[in-house]
Amino acid sequence: MDPTPLLDLLGRARDGDHQAAADLLRDYESHIHLILKRRLASSAATQLFVGGVYEVVADLAKAEAAYRQALILQPGAPLAIARLAALLRGNLPSADRAALALSLADPHLDQNQRAQLLFAQAQVLDATGDYARAANCLREANALRLESNQGDGEYSAGEHERFVDRLIRVFDRDFFGKLSGEPVADYRPVFVFGLPRSGTSLIEQILASHSRIHGAGELFLAQRSFEAIPEKLGRPGAPIDCVSQLDSSVLACLASHYMAELDRLNPDQRDRIVDKMPDNYLYLGLLSAMFPRGIFIHCRRDLRDTAVSCWMTDFSSIRWASSAQQIAARLRDHRRLMDHWRKVIPTPIHEVDYEQVVRDTERVARRLVSACAVDWEPGCLEFHRNRRPVQSASVTQVREPIHRRSVARWKNYEQPLAELFAAIREPQCDSKVPLPATTRSGSPPCYNVAAWR
């Protein structure tokens, strides 16, 4: 039996091309299952790969089955237990909880294995209301992650602060005032951005449930465009040092390359395509200059809930989320940069609050669909039934109907994270004053709508 479809599937999953992996799984599912059963039944690693792909494409029952098969093939495998616990959370059966506790008691675990198990254990404890024990697990898990991240690639809050300072200096009103020219085409990309865990995946899922909008997931195109500035200008130096030399022709060139990649990711040629990279808020100045008629959607959430969710998530690439001090610094830098963008960029920013989405989903969804200049479709309210691939920490949450469980979640961790909450407090905010749906230059600087009690 030809193993090529399975090998392609595993390769696509490994490389992060989850749309292609999902297409392979859809087109060759029966064939792949036969290979797994006949030729690779003894490979726990393969079962873990396939389980991960099933999570991405929203077949959570098959994901669970794959993780359980991995445990049969390799009893006590830490990664399989952690994946299963993180998937089922409060629904994890008692026998699996016992297996999780037994695995955590293994003195031979390495740092990475122990951290994965602790994060998973915290998710189970949080879902069952045992917040004190969850907090203890998270303290240790994040400490292990911080320790393992020391050395090459270690995150520097000071370096990021200086980068934000320079963004604010170079992307000023004068920069936008000297630009002229039209966007590359009438086709308008949709940028959904904000802090991690602020609701970006949910907003993308709502929009991508529209027949004329394609959700492309988390793309690195904005960062790559920014890093390509020196090359396009034909001069040496760091990208930030070259921003002042940008003109309409270079911006058009950057935008053309960006659009070519978006078109490649939009096989059905839908009218709008969503680039849902949370960190695109860092490149908002460049994106606004490249796409003056682009659609920019900023996702906001009570900063305390955002901070808690970051602290609880075992991110693969967000190193600042393992430290309360670094979380606070990152959130403060995000706040002041967004304050700056509202003052200087001419493109409207559509603000959407997670709490408003939970409270009145249809009203918010209708407003966002209207911002994308397409007609309303009721399917946007059935976003949890959409089986499009989702590769983010919110992969399971966007498969559920709207609920309020994550609103004011910070109260469960008020004591262990008291210093973090104090560091991000916004005493100037008045939660009784609603923010406008869309803001332009001159908007009020406070955008955290949570009341500080």
Sequence and secondary structure as in RCSB ss.txt:
>XXXX:A:sequence
MDPTPLLDLLGRARDGDHQAAADLLRDYESHIHLILKRRLASSAATQLFVGGVYEVVADLAKAEAAYRQALILQP
GAPLAIARLAALLRGNLPSADRAALALSLADPHLDQNQRAQLLFAQAQVLDATGDYARAANCLREANALRLESNQ
GDGEYSAGEHERFVDRLIRVFDRDFFGKLSGEPVADYRPVFVFGLPRSGTSLIEQILASHSRIHGAGELFLAQRS
FEAIPEKLGRPGAPIDCVSQLDSSVLACLASHYMAELDRLNPDQRDRIVDKMPDNYLYLGLLSAMFPRGIFIHCR
RDLRDTAVSCWMTDFSSIRWASSAQQIAARLRDHRRLMDHWRKVIPTPIHEVDYEQVVRDTERVARRLVSACAVD
WEPGCLEFHRNRRPVQSASVTQVREPIHRRSVARWKNYEQPLAELFAAIREPQCDSKVPLPATTRSGSPPCYNVA
AWR
>XXXX:A:secstr
   HHHHHHHHHHHHT HHHHHHHHHHSHHHHHHHHHHTSTT HHHHHHHHHHHHHTT HHHHHHHHHHHHHHST
T HHHHHHHHHHHGGG  HHHHHHHHHHHT TT  HHHHHHHHHHHHHHHHHTT HHHHHHHHHHHHHHHHHHH 
STT   HHHHHHHHHHHHHHSSHHHHHT     S S EEEEEEESTTSSHHHHHHHHHTSTTEEE  S  HHHHH
HHTHHHHHT  S HHHHGGG  HHHHHHHHHHHHHHHHHT TT  SEEEE  GGGGGGHHHHHHH TT EEEEEE
  HHHHHHHHHH   SS GGGG HHHHHHHHHHHHHHHHHHHHH  S EEEEEHHHHHH HHHHHHHHHHHTT  
  GGGGGGGG      STTTTGGGS   STTTTGGGGGTTTTHHHHHHT  TT  TTS   SEE TT  S     
   
